[in-house]
Amino acid sequence: MNPWDLSSSELMVWGLVLHLIADWLFQNEWMALHKMERRGGYNPTTMTGAKGTKYTRPWWDRHPACYVHSGVHLAFLSLIFGWVAIPLALAHVFIDLRFPVVWWSMFIKQTQPLGKRFDIGTDVRIWTDQVFHIVCVAVAALIVGAR
């Protein structure tokens, strides 16, 4: 249900604006550094938990920063998308886990990060992440605006 009776195009514009506000203005350092981690000292590089033990918790057992960040998106996007903001927030969690972006950049053979401070590969990954989020907002705008 479109609470503001906006067209798909208007929903897309407002969805993009709200996404950028939530993702850039309301994301603090704590969220940015920890949103892709799992709880309990999980090391995403070695796939191990505390003291080198194999990590066996389920994929949704995330660091609280992941859920706080997606909750910010849920709050903002629900203003125009209503309940459709719930799957948008879940999609945001999935994209921010990083493996969809890493997989895509490897599959398409994009420039890879080199670990330097100013690295074009890191910029490519950031923008790939943003494109994935914007595509989700566009799909939501088409779904909600079509009613």
C-alpha positions as CSV (number, residue, x, y, z in Angstrom):
1,M,0.0,0.0,0.0
2,N,1.4,3.4,-1.0
3,P,0.5,5.7,2.0
4,W,1.4,8.9,0.1
5,D,-0.2,7.8,-3.3
6,L,3.1,8.4,-5.1
7,S,4.0,7.2,-8.6
8,S,6.7,4.6,-9.1
9,S,9.0,7.4,-10.3
10,E,8.3,9.6,-7.2
11,L,8.8,6.6,-4.9
12,M,12.2,5.9,-6.6
13,V,13.4,9.4,-6.1
14,W,12.3,9.5,-2.5
15,G,13.5,5.9,-1.9
16,L,17.0,6.9,-3.3
17,V,17.1,10.0,-1.1
18,L,16.1,8.1,2.0
19,H,18.5,5.3,1.3
20,L,21.4,7.7,0.9
21,I,20.5,9.5,4.1
22,A,20.3,6.2,6.0
23,D,23.4,4.7,4.4
24,W,25.7,7.7,4.5
25,L,24.4,10.3,7.0
26,F,23.2,7.9,9.7
27,Q,25.8,5.2,9.5
28,N,28.5,5.7,12.1
29,E,31.9,4.2,12.4
30,W,30.7,1.3,14.7
31,M,28.2,0.2,12.1
32,A,30.5,0.5,9.1
33,L,33.3,-1.5,10.8
34,H,31.1,-4.3,12.3
35,K,28.0,-4.7,10.1
36,M,29.6,-7.6,8.1
37,E,30.8,-9.5,11.1
38,R,29.3,-12.3,13.1
39,R,29.1,-12.3,16.8
40,G,31.7,-14.0,19.0
41,G,34.9,-12.8,17.4
42,Y,34.3,-14.4,14.1
43,N,37.1,-13.8,11.6
44,P,35.7,-13.5,8.1
45,T,39.2,-14.1,6.6
46,T,40.0,-17.4,8.3
47,M,36.4,-18.6,8.9
48,T,37.1,-19.2,12.5
49,G,35.8,-18.0,15.9
50,A,37.5,-17.1,19.1
51,K,40.9,-18.9,19.7
52,G,40.9,-20.4,16.2
53,T,37.8,-22.6,16.7
54,K,35.7,-23.4,13.6
55,Y,32.7,-21.0,13.4
56,T,29.5,-23.0,13.4
57,R,26.8,-20.4,14.2
58,P,24.1,-19.7,11.6
59,W,24.6,-17.0,9.0
60,W,22.0,-14.7,10.7
61,D,24.0,-14.6,13.9
62,R,25.4,-11.2,13.1
63,H,27.0,-8.4,15.0
64,P,24.4,-6.0,16.5
65,A,25.8,-3.3,14.2
66,C,24.3,-5.2,11.2
67,Y,20.8,-5.1,12.7
68,V,21.0,-1.5,14.0
69,H,22.1,-0.3,10.5
70,S,19.3,-2.2,8.7
71,G,16.9,-0.9,11.4
72,V,17.8,2.6,10.4
73,H,17.0,1.7,6.8
74,L,13.7,0.1,7.9
75,A,12.7,3.3,9.8
76,F,13.5,5.6,6.9
77,L,12.2,3.5,4.0
78,S,8.9,2.6,5.8
79,L,8.0,6.3,5.6
80,I,7.2,5.8,1.9
81,F,7.2,2.1,1.3
82,G,5.1,0.9,4.3
83,W,5.6,-2.8,5.0
84,V,7.7,-3.3,1.8
85,A,10.5,-1.7,3.8
86,I,10.8,-5.0,5.7
87,P,12.2,-7.0,2.7
88,L,14.2,-3.9,1.7
89,A,15.9,-3.9,5.1
90,L,16.5,-7.6,4.9
91,A,18.0,-7.2,1.4
92,H,20.2,-4.5,2.9
93,V,21.5,-6.9,5.4
94,F,22.2,-9.5,2.7
95,I,24.1,-7.0,0.5
96,D,26.1,-5.6,3.4
97,L,27.4,-9.1,4.3
98,R,29.8,-8.3,1.5
99,F,29.8,-11.7,-0.2
100,P,27.3,-10.8,-2.9
101,V,29.4,-7.7,-3.8
102,V,32.7,-9.7,-3.7
103,W,31.2,-12.5,-5.7
104,W,29.9,-10.1,-8.4
105,S,33.2,-8.2,-8.6
106,M,35.1,-11.5,-9.1
107,F,32.6,-12.8,-11.6
108,I,32.6,-9.7,-13.7
109,K,36.4,-9.3,-13.2
110,Q,36.2,-5.8,-11.8
111,T,39.3,-4.0,-10.4
112,Q,40.0,-5.7,-7.1
113,P,41.0,-3.9,-3.9
114,L,44.7,-3.9,-3.1
115,G,44.5,-2.9,0.5
116,K,45.9,0.6,0.0
117,R,44.4,3.7,1.6
118,F,43.2,5.2,-1.7
119,D,42.4,2.2,-3.8
120,I,40.3,2.2,-7.0
121,G,39.2,-1.4,-6.3
122,T,37.7,-0.4,-3.0
123,D,35.8,2.5,-4.7
124,V,34.5,0.0,-7.3
125,R,33.2,-2.3,-4.5
126,I,31.6,0.6,-2.6
127,W,29.7,1.7,-5.8
128,T,28.8,-1.9,-6.7
129,D,27.3,-2.1,-3.2
130,Q,25.3,1.1,-3.8
131,V,24.1,-0.1,-7.2
132,F,22.7,-3.3,-5.6
133,H,20.9,-1.3,-2.9
134,I,19.5,1.2,-5.5
135,V,18.2,-1.7,-7.7
136,C,16.3,-3.0,-4.6
137,V,14.8,0.4,-4.0
138,A,13.8,0.6,-7.7
139,V,12.1,-2.8,-7.5
140,A,10.2,-1.7,-4.4
141,A,9.2,1.5,-6.1
142,L,7.8,-0.5,-9.1
143,I,5.9,-2.9,-6.8
144,V,4.4,-0.2,-4.5
145,G,3.8,2.4,-7.2
146,A,1.9,-0.2,-9.4
147,R,-0.9,-0.5,-6.9
